[in-house]
């Protein structure tokens, strides 16, 4: 048995229903998708992939890219998707740290990454946005593949989450972690075969892949599959959909268009938002315009979904709902770990079948993050109200979530501080109606240096993915510090937020 593949893909081998509807109106049937994935599984094995090997994938969203996920599972490998915005230096780290067997990327990236991959014995295949490349060229294979057995605790995915100090951490997600969460969400959000899911999320992210696609496959529904969020395409598709999973940016951009009306979304039954905080103003404006109360939920790379506002029942703006079925949350003192009384603000800790297996090759980080009792220390500060709804009030380590992507200030500061003329920097998040939060940077320059924002932007573009780069710069004579010399980022957020 291969737990996740057998639940998500194998049942559809004879299913002639439409699975994916592409922007050009073309339809990919479930059975044809399963056959396509099987051919790719043969390619992976031909490239030397064995059970447990890591397959690093940095490609644009496409039907073939999604089939590669299924193929990796069927071959017993571990799927490791990467943000397409990551630079060569960033991808090099992930390749080396994961000990990948195979890298799949586009032709342009392959020119830079092939020497790195081959130096550690990893193969390289290409897959471009249009589905062409050496991966698909090699896929003239049988349409059936003998699925490799994998159990509940075997790894299915490895997702890297930025480190606050030093190296990024690879969160190890098992077959049971992902399947248990998908089953819970299908029931919690009432997904059925008759649903049509509008999917404009990236599939290198847990939200778009392990939440949206796993739920769709488990329910056997049809997916309107867009490469990215295009406002005109989404507006056109909404009358033909029943559900949408998105980030706050999706909802604010829809609100910016007068075509968003109650009549346009009369067939829709649910709008689900996550990966970044949804402003209460956005929640209210969307309900006024459409009659729909957005269903906000809360999750993490290490846990997938943790809480959700209810499908039936009050959906509270600014709160992410009660814990999902089989998931426990406690609020503890960040210093002592003692459980705090109801209503108190403290560290959110979570336990359940969705909690990851630990950090790849980082036993000390794992031990520090997961208690012997099984509770995972999230790093998020929050409280639980009298109705059991969780409210996130802050992040202990100044994590910035912009457009659904995690940005840790220390990484951006390191990039800024190496630039000519920069004495020091402090990076922090500020509220943003479109992205939830935006990255801002306070900069102290060497005496006599004139502020040159364009030079800073050019400098960080060489070392940091676009979503990590500051959107605003503040030039100061000195950074605000407390009596112990620690930079007071709370003060910066208060003044410039």
Buried (B, 14 or more C-beta within 10 A) or exposed (E): EBBBBBBBBBBBBEBEEBBBBBEEEEEBBBBBBBBBBBBBBBBBBEBEBEBEBBBBBBBBBBBBBBBBBBBBBBBBBBBBBBBBBBBEEBBBBBBBBBEBBBBBBBEEBBEBBBEBBEEBEBBBBBBBBEBBBBBBEBBEBEBEBEBBEBEBEBBBBBBBBBBBEEBBBBBBBBBBBBBBBBBBBBBBBBBEEEBBBBBBBBBBBBBBBBBBBBBBBBBBBBBBBBBEBBBEBBBBBBEEBBBBBBBBBBBBBBBEEEEBEEEBBEEBBBBBBBBBBBBEEBBEBBBEBBEBBBBBBBBBBBBBBBBBBBBEEEBBBBBBBBBBEEBBBBBBEBEEBEEBEEEEBBBBBBBBBBBBBBBBBBEEBBEEBBBEEEBBBBBBBBBBEEEEBBBBEEBBEBBBBBBBBBBBBBBBBEBBEEBEBBEBBBBBBBEBBBBBBBBBBBBBBEEEBEEBEEBBEEBBEEBBBEBBBBBEBBBBEEBBEEEEEEBBBBBBBEEEB
